[in-house]
Amino acid sequence: MKKFFLSSVTIVLFVFYIVFQHRQTPPALRNQPSFSGSTAPWAGNPFAGGTLPAASNIKYKDGEYVGNSADAYYGSVQVKTTISGGKITNIQFLDYPQDRDTSRMINSQATPALATEAIQAQSTQVNVVSGATDTSQAFIQSLSSALAQAS
């Protein structure tokens, strides 16, 4: 009986997965823990909870900055951000929860969405990804420490 039980998180993630499989996301961008660019394949995401904040007027110092490792309950999140022309141009996940199948499934969707939103917002003002709250909060902490170095 237990193996047929689906938690609400599993159902939400399944729906999330199906919705994004039908988007026109290039295969090269799927399931990558690093994303650079300004085009968001997740634009209009019904799970995002609204529109993205306006781009920040803050100008950062060019370079690569590694954020502090932040606890995400099932593992740690650590990011490296690249600043070019005073703007965030790339965010790479150096570490994220991936020891469990569920963590890998959740983060294959959450990590590129978080990176995309942060690049668009040019700040840490991103929407928390449903089902990946701990990863989202740890991402914000790690990115904050990286951007503090770039300020």
Backbone as CSV, one residue per row, in Angstrom:
resi,resn,N_x,N_y,N_z,CA_x,CA_y,CA_z,C_x,C_y,C_z
1,MET,0.800,-1.185,0.000,0.000,0.000,0.000,0.852,1.264,0.000
2,LYS,1.962,1.250,0.753,2.793,2.436,0.888,3.425,2.858,-0.437
3,LYS,3.755,1.903,-1.305,4.431,2.294,-2.532,3.507,2.988,-3.528
4,PHE,2.187,2.943,-3.295,1.247,3.623,-4.175,0.862,5.001,-3.645
5,PHE,1.358,5.371,-2.484,1.044,6.653,-1.875,1.894,7.744,-2.515
6,LEU,1.244,8.790,-2.986,1.962,9.932,-3.555,1.774,11.128,-2.639
7,SER,2.859,11.705,-2.211,2.761,12.893,-1.364,2.348,14.086,-2.221
8,SER,1.872,15.105,-1.570,1.469,16.311,-2.296,2.671,16.948,-2.986
9,VAL,3.854,16.831,-2.384,5.058,17.374,-3.010,5.352,16.636,-4.311
10,THR,5.217,15.324,-4.292,5.463,14.532,-5.495,4.484,14.907,-6.600
11,ILE,3.237,15.108,-6.237,2.222,15.482,-7.227,2.536,16.851,-7.814
12,VAL,2.880,17.817,-6.958,3.222,19.156,-7.434,4.423,19.094,-8.360
13,LEU,5.442,18.324,-7.972,6.635,18.208,-8.814,6.332,17.532,-10.143
14,PHE,5.455,16.551,-10.119,5.074,15.880,-11.358,4.382,16.861,-12.295
15,VAL,3.442,17.644,-11.785,2.745,18.636,-12.605,3.751,19.667,-13.118
16,PHE,4.642,20.116,-12.236,5.691,21.069,-12.602,6.523,20.508,-13.757
17,TYR,6.914,19.250,-13.669,7.712,18.588,-14.691,6.957,18.536,-16.023
18,ILE,5.702,18.134,-15.990,4.887,18.021,-17.211,4.725,19.382,-17.880
19,VAL,4.417,20.419,-17.079,4.230,21.756,-17.640,5.479,22.197,-18.388
20,PHE,6.652,21.995,-17.797,7.871,22.478,-18.406,8.392,21.583,-19.521
21,GLN,7.947,20.357,-19.607,8.339,19.506,-20.726,7.715,20.008,-22.023
22,HIS,6.585,20.690,-21.913,5.887,21.175,-23.099,6.298,22.588,-23.486
23,ARG,7.147,23.211,-22.686,7.675,24.531,-23.033,8.705,24.359,-24.141
24,GLN,9.039,25.429,-24.798,10.021,25.351,-25.875,11.418,25.645,-25.349
25,THR,11.830,24.895,-24.366,13.162,25.049,-23.801,14.152,24.241,-24.629
26,PRO,15.209,24.869,-25.120,16.199,24.109,-25.883,16.794,22.993,-25.027
27,PRO,17.018,21.815,-25.619,17.560,20.693,-24.857,18.866,21.020,-24.140
28,ALA,19.658,21.924,-24.681,20.933,22.262,-24.051,20.743,22.964,-22.712
29,LEU,19.550,23.548,-22.470,19.309,24.256,-21.215,18.613,23.393,-20.178
30,ARG,18.110,22.224,-20.549,17.374,21.385,-19.618,18.307,20.710,-18.624
31,ASN,17.895,20.674,-17.379,18.556,19.939,-16.301,20.015,20.322,-16.094
32,GLN,20.338,21.587,-16.303,21.692,22.048,-16.068,21.740,22.852,-14.780
33,PRO,22.737,22.612,-13.939,22.846,23.404,-12.732,23.515,24.752,-12.950
34,SER,23.796,25.113,-14.189,24.385,26.407,-14.488,23.635,26.997,-15.660
35,PHE,23.357,28.301,-15.617,22.656,28.939,-16.708,23.176,30.340,-16.882
36,SER,23.453,30.709,-18.094,23.821,32.089,-18.364,22.981,32.564,-19.530
37,GLY,22.745,33.841,-19.568,21.955,34.416,-20.632,20.838,35.252,-20.067
38,SER,20.084,35.871,-20.948,19.019,36.740,-20.479,17.647,36.229,-20.886
39,THR,17.562,35.193,-21.682,16.277,34.651,-22.079,15.829,33.628,-21.057
40,ALA,14.655,33.804,-20.527,14.143,32.902,-19.495,13.134,31.949,-20.097
41,PRO,13.481,30.661,-20.235,12.517,29.714,-20.760,11.343,29.521,-19.821
42,TRP,11.466,30.019,-18.571,10.392,29.841,-17.598,9.541,31.090,-17.470
43,ALA,9.691,32.050,-18.389,8.908,33.275,-18.299,7.428,32.925,-18.362
44,GLY,6.646,33.582,-17.557,5.226,33.298,-17.505,4.912,32.085,-16.654
45,ASN,5.832,31.639,-15.845,5.655,30.472,-14.992,4.486,30.677,-14.047
46,PRO,3.437,29.845,-14.120,2.292,30.016,-13.234,2.639,29.715,-11.780
47,PHE,3.755,29.048,-11.521,4.153,28.721,-10.162,5.002,29.822,-9.535
48,ALA,5.400,30.815,-10.321,6.338,31.823,-9.842,5.708,32.815,-8.872
49,GLY,4.405,32.927,-8.872,3.753,33.806,-7.919,3.839,35.275,-8.290
50,GLY,3.852,35.592,-9.553,3.856,36.994,-9.946,4.976,37.319,-10.895
51,THR,5.140,38.604,-11.101,6.167,39.050,-12.033,7.487,39.241,-11.306
52,LEU,8.528,39.263,-12.071,9.857,39.462,-11.508,10.036,40.916,-11.091
53,PRO,10.827,41.148,-10.062,11.098,42.532,-9.667,11.873,43.265,-10.750
54,ALA,11.773,44.572,-10.747,12.503,45.380,-11.727,14.003,45.190,-11.526
55,ALA,14.743,45.305,-12.621,16.197,45.151,-12.538,16.781,46.177,-11.587
56,SER,17.739,45.750,-10.837,18.393,46.605,-9.849,19.284,47.626,-10.539
57,ASN,19.405,48.800,-9.926,20.298,49.833,-10.455,21.714,49.673,-9.919
58,ILE,21.935,48.671,-9.092,23.254,48.438,-8.518,24.195,47.970,-9.611
59,LYS,25.382,48.545,-9.619,26.411,48.121,-10.563,27.487,47.391,-9.762
60,TYR,27.806,46.191,-10.179,28.768,45.357,-9.474,30.151,45.468,-10.127
61,LYS,31.193,45.104,-9.365,32.553,45.053,-9.899,32.709,43.785,-10.735
62,ASP,33.301,43.918,-11.906,33.505,42.775,-12.787,34.402,41.732,-12.131
63,GLY,34.114,40.479,-12.423,34.908,39.370,-11.900,34.027,38.176,-11.582
64,GLU,34.647,37.158,-10.998,33.921,35.970,-10.551,33.963,35.936,-9.032
65,TYR,32.818,35.674,-8.423,32.708,35.695,-6.972,32.007,34.421,-6.501
66,VAL,32.614,33.768,-5.512,32.053,32.542,-4.950,31.358,32.895,-3.645
67,GLY,30.104,32.514,-3.551,29.341,32.771,-2.335,29.650,31.748,-1.259
68,ASN,29.260,32.071,-0.032,29.408,31.131,1.075,28.480,29.940,0.859
69,SER,28.853,28.810,1.397,28.003,27.633,1.364,26.865,27.843,2.359
70,ALA,25.639,27.536,1.939,24.465,27.734,2.793,23.708,26.413,2.935
71,ASP,23.212,26.160,4.127,22.506,24.919,4.425,21.137,24.891,3.759
72,ALA,20.852,23.792,3.056,19.556,23.595,2.405,18.878,22.328,2.922
73,TYR,19.111,21.972,4.151,18.550,20.833,4.875,19.079,19.493,4.368
74,TYR,18.883,19.162,3.098,19.367,17.890,2.554,20.744,18.014,1.912
75,GLY,21.368,19.143,2.110,22.682,19.403,1.543,22.966,20.884,1.599
76,SER,23.992,21.287,0.923,24.393,22.700,0.902,24.246,23.262,-0.498
77,VAL,24.095,24.570,-0.545,24.060,25.280,-1.823,25.200,26.282,-1.810
78,GLN,25.971,26.279,-2.888,27.028,27.273,-3.064,27.044,27.664,-4.531
79,VAL,27.089,28.966,-4.771,27.079,29.459,-6.149,28.306,30.307,-6.436
80,LYS,28.631,30.382,-7.725,29.663,31.294,-8.229,28.965,32.168,-9.254
81,THR,29.136,33.460,-9.121,28.516,34.374,-10.067,29.583,35.110,-10.859
82,THR,29.281,35.367,-12.098,30.172,36.122,-12.972,29.535,37.473,-13.241
83,ILE,30.313,38.515,-13.020,29.865,39.883,-13.260,30.655,40.413,-14.448
84,SER,29.953,40.933,-15.429,30.590,41.510,-16.610,29.828,42.782,-16.977
85,GLY,30.555,43.849,-17.185,29.903,45.119,-17.496,29.045,45.627,-16.347
86,GLY,29.403,45.213,-15.131,28.662,45.653,-13.951,27.376,44.893,-13.698
87,LYS,27.115,43.848,-14.503,25.868,43.092,-14.378,26.144,41.611,-14.153
88,ILE,25.201,40.957,-13.511,25.281,39.503,-13.330,25.038,38.867,-14.694
89,THR,26.007,38.101,-15.171,25.864,37.464,-16.486,25.782,35.944,-16.412
90,ASN,26.223,35.375,-15.295,26.194,33.916,-15.160,26.142,33.554,-13.682
91,ILE,25.396,32.500,-13.384,25.377,31.939,-12.039,25.556,30.441,-12.195
92,GLN,26.570,29.924,-11.541,26.866,28.490,-11.604,26.712,27.907,-10.209
93,PHE,26.028,26.782,-10.120,25.890,26.077,-8.847,27.111,25.191,-8.662
94,LEU,27.907,25.487,-7.638,29.067,24.665,-7.306,28.639,23.474,-6.459
95,ASP,27.584,23.659,-5.680,27.065,22.604,-4.823,25.570,22.822,-4.640
96,TYR,24.824,21.742,-4.600,23.393,21.777,-4.319,22.975,20.370,-3.914
97,PRO,21.868,20.228,-3.183,21.454,18.896,-2.735,21.220,17.969,-3.927
98,GLN,21.946,16.847,-3.943,21.825,15.917,-5.075,22.105,14.471,-4.678
99,ASP,22.147,14.210,-3.367,22.440,12.853,-2.912,21.251,11.902,-3.039
100,ARG,20.050,12.448,-3.059,18.846,11.623,-3.133,18.162,11.835,-4.480
101,ASP,17.433,10.835,-4.953,16.715,10.956,-6.221,15.753,12.145,-6.201
102,THR,15.051,12.313,-5.085,14.097,13.410,-4.974,14.814,14.748,-5.069
103,SER,15.949,14.876,-4.404,16.719,16.122,-4.468,17.181,16.405,-5.887
104,ARG,17.634,15.385,-6.594,18.072,15.580,-7.982,16.906,16.025,-8.858
105,MET,15.735,15.416,-8.668,14.564,15.765,-9.474,14.136,17.206,-9.197
106,ILE,14.038,17.556,-7.923,13.613,18.906,-7.551,14.600,19.936,-8.078
107,ASN,15.878,19.712,-7.847,16.880,20.708,-8.201,17.167,20.789,-9.688
108,SER,16.823,19.758,-10.450,16.981,19.860,-11.904,16.046,20.922,-12.472
109,GLN,14.947,21.194,-11.774,14.020,22.249,-12.188,14.310,23.563,-11.458
110,ALA,14.638,23.466,-10.172,14.783,24.669,-9.351,16.042,25.466,-9.664
111,THR,17.174,24.802,-9.846,18.432,25.541,-10.000,18.450,26.434,-11.248
112,PRO,18.034,25.950,-12.416,18.045,26.868,-13.564,17.010,27.978,-13.423
113,ALA,15.870,27.695,-12.794,14.849,28.727,-12.605,15.351,29.824,-11.683
114,LEU,16.014,29.451,-10.596,16.554,30.436,-9.664,17.632,31.290,-10.329
115,ALA,18.534,30.647,-11.052,19.608,31.384,-11.730,19.037,32.355,-12.760
116,THR,18.058,31.906,-13.517,17.439,32.751,-14.537,16.800,33.987,-13.913
117,GLU,16.042,33.781,-12.847,15.376,34.917,-12.195,16.376,35.893,-11.611
118,ALA,17.445,35.394,-10.996,18.443,36.280,-10.399,19.157,37.095,-11.481
119,ILE,19.446,36.480,-12.612,20.089,37.201,-13.717,19.145,38.276,-14.251
120,GLN,17.874,37.933,-14.395,16.908,38.930,-14.874,16.722,40.066,-13.875
121,ALA,16.656,39.730,-12.596,16.432,40.736,-11.557,17.695,41.510,-11.228
122,GLN,18.867,40.936,-11.584,20.160,41.524,-11.237,20.281,41.704,-9.724
123,SER,19.699,40.768,-9.003,19.733,40.811,-7.537,19.324,39.441,-6.990
124,THR,19.200,39.385,-5.677,18.749,38.152,-5.026,17.237,38.127,-4.854
125,GLN,16.535,39.088,-5.403,15.086,39.150,-5.271,14.444,38.184,-6.264
126,VAL,14.377,36.912,-5.847,13.808,35.858,-6.680,12.639,35.218,-5.952
127,ASN,11.756,34.626,-6.709,10.648,33.883,-6.134,11.153,32.539,-5.634
128,VAL,10.669,32.115,-4.492,10.995,30.799,-3.963,10.299,29.769,-4.837
129,VAL,11.031,28.736,-5.253,10.468,27.692,-6.103,9.656,26.739,-5.231
130,SER,8.409,26.526,-5.609,7.532,25.623,-4.869,8.121,24.224,-4.846
131,GLY,8.211,23.641,-3.663,8.792,22.313,-3.514,10.300,22.334,-3.308
132,ALA,10.901,23.510,-3.462,12.347,23.652,-3.288,12.639,24.864,-2.408
133,THR,11.867,25.006,-1.361,11.994,26.172,-0.481,13.376,26.254,0.148
134,ASP,13.868,25.144,0.692,15.178,25.159,1.347,16.285,25.490,0.354
135,THR,16.232,24.906,-0.835,17.225,25.206,-1.866,17.143,26.669,-2.272
136,SER,15.933,27.181,-2.435,15.741,28.582,-2.828,16.323,29.532,-1.791
137,GLN,16.037,29.283,-0.527,16.537,30.155,0.533,18.060,30.072,0.649
138,ALA,18.609,28.874,0.506,20.068,28.716,0.552,20.719,29.395,-0.658
139,PHE,20.067,29.321,-1.817,20.555,29.999,-3.022,20.654,31.504,-2.770
140,ILE,19.602,32.072,-2.194,19.575,33.508,-1.910,20.714,33.876,-0.960
141,GLN,20.954,33.054,0.059,22.034,33.327,1.008,23.402,33.281,0.337
142,SER,23.633,32.240,-0.465,24.931,32.098,-1.122,25.155,33.207,-2.145
143,LEU,24.125,33.503,-2.932,24.250,34.569,-3.932,24.454,35.922,-3.251
144,SER,23.777,36.148,-2.133,23.947,37.402,-1.387,25.384,37.609,-0.971
145,SER,26.014,36.546,-0.479,27.414,36.679,-0.044,28.339,36.906,-1.236
146,ALA,28.031,36.314,-2.379,28.843,36.549,-3.583,28.692,37.992,-4.062
147,LEU,27.458,38.479,-4.068,27.220,39.847,-4.543,27.773,40.892,-3.569
148,ALA,27.828,40.548,-2.288,28.428,41.465,-1.316,29.905,41.683,-1.641
149,GLN,30.573,40.653,-2.121,31.979,40.775,-2.513,32.132,41.659,-3.752
150,ALA,31.098,41.623,-4.612,31.148,42.363,-5.876,30.691,43.812,-5.729
151,SER,30.175,44.175,-4.562,29.658,45.546,-4.374,30.764,46.525,-4.082
